[in-house]
Amino acid sequence: MRPRLSRNVLARVVLSAVLVCSTGQAVAAQGTWNQLPVSGPGRRHSHAMAYDAGRGVVVLFGGLDGDRQGGQLFGDTWEWDGSAWTRVATTGPIARLGAAMVYDARRGVVVLFGGSDGTIRNDTWEWDGARWTQVANGGPRARNRHAMAYDSVRGVTVLFGALPVRGNETWEWDGTQWRQVATSGPSERSRTAMAFDPVRGRTVLFGGLDRDNQPLGDTWEWDGTTWTQRNPNPAPLARSRHTLVFDAARGVCRLFGGYNIRLQSDTWEWDGTTWRQVATSGAPPRMYHAMAHQDARGTSLVFGGYDLSVPLADTWEFVTGPPCATPVAFGCETPHCDGAPRVSAPSCARVGNGAFALEIANAIPDEQGVAGGLLFLSAQAAAGQSLPCSSSVAQRLCFNVVPPGIGFAVPIDARGRGRLPLPIPGDPVLAGGTVFGQFVNAHPGRGCACALGPGAGFTSSRGIRISLQ
């Protein structure tokens, strides 16, 4: 049984003034590809996927079941919960291929941009787990076959690449507007792949297809200000139509598949210094597939793609070791009129992770002179059990995490978002410990009939169990 942290040790975790950053490097390990015997979305390629860490599901949207000669475009939304695929929506963005999608942990939404249904698009949509909402129609020029990554340190979505290939500008989406932030760095390209490394604070880009349809094999990193080319040796074969994700438990970016003269089935990992090949077989070779890393399961999920003859409908997981110790939600919540606050984390709760933070979404915004967002942390859950609920559904009540706990004020912006940095010291004694947390809002005058204590505006999130690794 894992030990729980004493209150003194907990204080050392959350109140330490020293940021002890992990190196971002990992020990090379041979992973294993496993095909999962499940059914779900139909055959397709050129779809988009993202891992919603707040709800613990992989979200899939769109794609095509044909080839250049035609086929059916999809506009459906599916979710993978670790054991089964479920179709959760058939309305939202128009059916399309070549869109890019990421999970915005700070706002608790999946963000989709662009793609093509015969008309190349530049619309921006967000999925909150229940519905799609179009939030912008403009910003970057219309494009498909581009790449996006969510920078959880700065709270922005980074976009690069395009088809048609016409420039090498870098754009960022902050949840309100798109901004062009660079016109230098990697050469212009399409069909590239990106992932964000939250430990080093870098968006990593590899490969793609240039204007002359030649595959690229360069590695670049974006720190929010400047692109820097890295020149590792060895490196993966130049390619396009591949995928790249970040594995928080191992601190590496993982690359799979793609195309260069022939289809590829190799798997590589980038630790910030070195590319290492960790598998040469497993999932069959493919391109135009989608991949998302599930931190809570410690696996990279691949679905579908194209094998040069037919679209695919298989589901595979790449497993390297135990799951990442990410926060796990439990208990119930006290909702407000637009749902309930949510708490999640974009990186792994590892000892020495100076970038660890908790993200708040869907909270009641602060008002002038009123800051009512508190995140409570404790070494215990309520009475040693999951946050209990009252028997009355009409007055659902999540008890606060049992005191003595430590409360932190979290500023909440106009979109209901907040962030609490919790750098974890590099003290080995902390490994295996558990911290419990809960977010609570209280805003006089903002209450409503569906919140506890009408007029008080009291709401709360589900409980969070954080296991330190």
Helices and strands as residue ranges (DSSP letters): H 7-15, E 32-36, E 48-52, E 57-64, E 73-80, E 85-89, E 100-104, E 109-116, E 120-127, E 132-137, E 147-151, E 156-160, E 170-173, E 178-182, E 193-197, E 202-209, E 215-222, E 227-230, E 243-247, E 252-256, E 267-270, E 275-279, E 290-294, E 299-306, E 311-319, E 328-330, E 342-344, E 357-361, E 373-378, G 382-384, G 393-395, E 405-409, E 418-421, G 428-430, E 434-441, E 459-460, E 463-467
